[in-house]
Amino acid sequence: MALDHRGTQQTQQGVVFASGERWNQERRFILEIFKKFGVGRSKFEDQIETESKCLIEEIAKLKGEQFDPNHVLVNAVSNVIVSVIFGKRYEYSDERFKYFLDLGTQQAKNSITNFVFIFVPVIAHLPFGKQIHTGLTDVALKLTDFVSEIIKNHKRDLDTESHRDLIDAYLSELRFNENGSSGKLSMLNEFNLTVTIKQMFIAGTDTTALTLRWAMLYMALNPTIQKNVHDEIDEAVGRNRLPKLADKPNLQYTQAVLLEIQRMASISRLGVPHGCTKTTTVRGVTIPEGFIVVSNLWAVHRDPDLWPEPWKFKPERFLDDNGQVVNRDELIPFSTGRRICLGESLARMELYIFFTHLMHQFRIEGSNWKGDTVSIVDQGRNPNDYKIRAIHRD
């Protein structure tokens, strides 16, 4: 169904909700653009490092004062994906970008509620549903207007032979199609570009920033584990430079900590909904054609048969007897199957660089976190608000 063409109630649109040939074309083209700009590859390391250094400088300004890390983490992570999509980064003090980030955060928090309206549209016409639906649509429209303005500016000075970012590459392909120079990607269109950018921005910002937010919290709550990370980084890297991707083989314990953070946080509690294309049977359960199937990632990550004492933070789960990292198939923070997260390689690189840089530079302590509560309407699992102190290790 589709209500307002700029609103939230869209199916078969954008790279996330498309299916069939439209999905194949959208995903394939986005991956080609990522490859062109080196996203998720070693040559993209410098770009993430530049943003990581800006984050370190911003935190260092606080000189150990207690603060909520949410804003600086969101701004830093968003600048990485925004540099690919919009071709620029934004200063942490940019009010317009703060507005955009806030809209993206609200949209991410609304995701579960949006699914309800998509799959049970009648709720939008009930008295209690109208107000909720109006609020959801308002956020989506404002986010769309922001993205549409940027696309409009790109169209003014588009150079089809030299691409600054994803928008340029996408618009160039559309222009080639209009001129009959191409025909391979006939299902691409400007509306899908707008929706895809919103989806990529939210997915590329909210999930990684949220994981890092949990990471800072878990380090504050587990000072012994944090010290082990500090010691390993100091031994493998030293104090005269920041960690690099090339150091990864020598940071086995640190990698295990990152994996345990992803398991414990389980920020995406549910996978992306899948439609059953034909009636099938799984473990004796018949799933009729057309039914929607949603994977429960949270249940997998908290299964005591897979993870003894699942509520304890134990990085050793991911280390073998020789202290080497074991990548377990049961850890699925990016979901599974053909619709696995489009930006998985980028997210893994960001998590490693941001986390190791922060651990190299700071000791995290003093959390005032009082425990967590569960929201049934947020897809992303956010910790309750907390504050920490980042003490410079030098």
N, C-alpha and C positions, 0 to 999 in steps of 0.2 A: 504494500500500500504506500501511498505518498500523499501527504497533506500539502502544506506550503512547500514550494519547491526549494526553499532555503532551510527548511526546518529539520527536526530530528527524525521524523517518521519516514525514513527512506529504506527501501530494500532494493537489492540489485544495484547499489550505487557505491562508488568508491572501491578501493582495493580490498577493504575488509568485508563488505557485505555483498559484493558481486559474486556471481557464480557462472559456471559454464565457460563459454568462450570469452565473455567479457572479463571474467576473473583472470583467465589465462593471459589475455592481452595486457591487462593492467599490471598484474604481478610481474610478468616477464619484462615489461618495459621499465618498471620502477627498478627492478634488479639490474637491468642494463645501465641505467643512469647511476645507480650506486657504484657499479663496477667502474664506470667512467671516472667518477670522482674519488675512487679509492676507498669508499666507505667500508669499514670493517676490515680493511687490509692494512698491512704494516705501514704503508706510506701515509695513512691517515693519522698515524700516531702523533705526529707533530701538531696537528690541528687540535687534538684532544689535550695534548700537553699544554698548549698555549692557554686554553680555557682553564685547565687545572691550576696553572700558575696564577691566573686572575682570581680564582676561588681562594687559593692560599693567601694571596695578598689581602683579599677582602676580610677573611677570618682573622688574619694577623693584626688588622687594624683594631680589633676588639681588645687586644692585649690581655687575654685571659678572662674577660668579663663574661658572665653568663648570658647565653643567647639561644634563641630558637633557630636551628640550622635550616629550617624548611625553605625560606625564601632564597638564600644564597645557593643552596643545592639545586633548586628548581631552575634558577636563572642560569647556573653554569651548565647543567645538562641540556637545557633547552637551546642554549647557544650552539651546541654541537649539531643538533639536527636542523636548527634554523639556518646554520651556515650552508648546509646542503640544499635546503628548500628555498630560502630567501636570498642566499648569497652574501650574508652579512651577519655580524654579531651585534648584540645590544648591550649597552652599559647597564650595570646593576641598578643604576639610579634612573633609568629611562622610564618615565611615567606611562607613556603609551604602551611600552612593552609589558610593564607591570599589569596593566589593564588586560592585555592579551593573555598573560600567564594566568591571571585570575579566572578569566573565562574558560581557559583550557582545563584548569583544575576543577571548576564547577561542572564542566561537561563530562570529565572523567568520573566524577562522583555520581553523576546522573545516569551512568551507563546501564546499571541494572534496571532502574526505573524505566529507562527508554525501551529496553527489551520488552518489558511488560506491556507497554503501550503498543509496541510493534506487533507482538504476537496475540495480544488481547485488546484490539483497538476500541472495542465497545466501552472500555473503562473511561476513555476520554470524553464520553458523552454523559457520564454519570455525574451527579452533583459534586461528589468529593474528588472526582478525577479531573474536572475542568480546570480548577485552579492550579493543580499540580502540572497538568499538561501545558498550561499557559506559561508557567515559569520555566519549564524545560525548553519550550520553543523559543522563548525570549533569549535565553542564553545561547542557543544554537544559532539564532539569527544574528546576534551581535558578533559571534565568532566568525560566521560566514561573511559578514560585512567587512570585517578586518582583513580576512584573507582575500576577498574580492578586490579590495582596494589595492593590495600589493600586486595581484595579478594584473590589474588595470595599468599600474605603473610600469610593470615589466613589458607590457604590450606596446607602450609608447616608444621604447628604445630597444626593441628586440633585434638582436643580431642572430639570424638563423645559422650562421657559420661559427659563431663563438658563444658558447654557453657559460653563463656565470653560475648557474644553479639548476635545480630540478625544474623550476617553473619555465626557464628559458628552453630547456630541452623538450618539455612537454608541449609548449606553445609552438615550437618549431615543427614538431611532428604534426600538430594540427594544421599548421599552415601548408606543409608539404601535402597533406591529404586533400586540402581544399584546392590546391593547384594541380592535383592529379599526379604529383611526383611520387606519391607513395600510396599504398593501399593495404599494406600489411596490417596496420593497426586501425582499422576502420571504426572500431567501437570506442575509441578514445574521444572525449569531448570536454569542453571547458567546465561544464557542471561537474563531471566526474573528477576533474583536476581539483576543483575547489573542495569537494568532499574528501578526496584522497589526502590533500594537504592537511586538512583538519584532523583526519584520522592518524596520519603519520606524526603530526606535531604532538597530539595527545599521547599516543603510544610511545613516541620517542622521548617524551619528557617525563610524563607521570610515573611510568614504571621504573625507570632507572633512578630518578630522583628519590622515589619512595623507597627503593631498595637501599640506597645510600643513607637515607634517613634512619632506616632500621639499623643499618650497619653502625652508625655513630652511637645509636642507643645501646646496641648489644656490646660495643666496646666499652662504654661507660659502665655497664652493668657487670662486665666480666673483665676486671682489670688484669687478672693473671693471664688470660688469653691475649689481651691486648699487649701485655709485656712480651709474650712469646712472639707476637707479630713484629714488634719493635726490634727485638733481638735478632730475628731472622733477617729482617730488612737491613739492619746495620751491618750484619756479618756479610751478607751477599752484595750489598750495594755501597755501603760506607756512608759517610755523612757529607761528602763533598758534591754529591749530585743526586737527582731524583731517580727513582726506579724507572726502568725501561721495559718494554716488552721482551727484550733479549734476556732480561734477568728472571723471567718467569720460571724457567726450569730449576732455578736455585731458590725459589720461594714456594716450596711445596706446602708447608704449613699454612702460609698466607692464603694460598689458593683454596685449601681445605676450609679455612675460615669463611671465605667468600661463598663457597658452596653451602655451608651450613647456614649462613645468613639468608641465602635464597630459600633454603628449605624451611627454616623457622619463620621467616617473614611471610612466605606464600602470598605475595601481594596480589596476584591474580588468582582469586579463589576458584573461579570457574573459567573454563576454556571458551573459545568463541563457539557460538551455536552452529551445529552442522545439520543440514537437512538430509534425511535418509532417502537416497535416490531409488531404492527398490526394497521391497520387503526382505528382511534378513533375520537370521537368528544368531544371537551371541550368548553363549553359555546357557542355552535353554530358554532364553527370553526372546520373544518375537518382537521385532521393531518394524511396524508397518511403513510402507512407502509414504513419504511426505512428513513423517514425524520429525520433530526437532530433537536432536541429541546434544546434551551439554555435559562436558567432562568435569568432574569434581577434582580439581587439582589439589585443593586443600585436604581432602580425604586421603589422597595418595601420600601427601607429605606428612600426614599425621598418623599413618597406619602403624600401630605398634608391632605388627608382624614384619614390617619392612624396616622400621626404625625403633629399636628398643629404647624405652624412655623418650618418646618423641617430643616431650615438652621441655627436655633439657638441651641446652646449647652445647653440643659436643662435636667440634671439628674433626675429632679422631675418627668419626664415622667414614670420612672420605680419605683416610690414609691406610695403606697396607702395612704389613709388619716391618717393611724397610723404610717407612716414612714417605712413601711416594703416593701422589694423589691418585685416587680411584674415582673415575667418573661413572657414577651409578645410573643405570637406565631409569630407575624409579624417580630420579630428580628431574622434573619436567616443568620448570618455571616459565618456559617459553611455549608451553603446550606441545602437541605432537602432531604427526601426520603432515600432509601436503600444505596445510594452512598454519604450520608452525610460524611463529613471529617473523615477519619480514626483516626486521632489524636485529635479529639475534646476534649476529657476529659483531655488529656495532655496539650493542648493549654490553656484551661480554668484555669488549675492549675498554669501553667507558668505565665499567665497574672496576676492572683491574687497575686502570691508570688513576682514576680519582681516589680509590680506596688506598692504594699503596702510597700515593703522594701525600694524602692526608695523614696516614700513619707515620710516614717518614718525617713529617714536619711537626705533628702535634700529638700530645697526650690528651685523650678525651676523658673527662671526669665530671663529677658533680651533677649527675642527672637527677632531676626532681620528679621523674616519671613515677606515677602511682599505680601502674598496672594498666591493662588494656580493656577496652570494651569492644563489642562487636556490633557493627552496623549492617543490617540486612539489605540496605539500599545502595551501598557503595560496592562497586566491583573491585576497586583497589583497596587493599587492607591497610589502612592508615593506623599508625600508633597514636594514642592520645597525645595531645600537645605536650612537649617537654622542653626543657632547657638544659644546656650543657656548658662546660667551659673547655675551650681548646687551648691548652698550655703549650707554647712553642718549645720544642725539644732542644733547641740550640740556646 
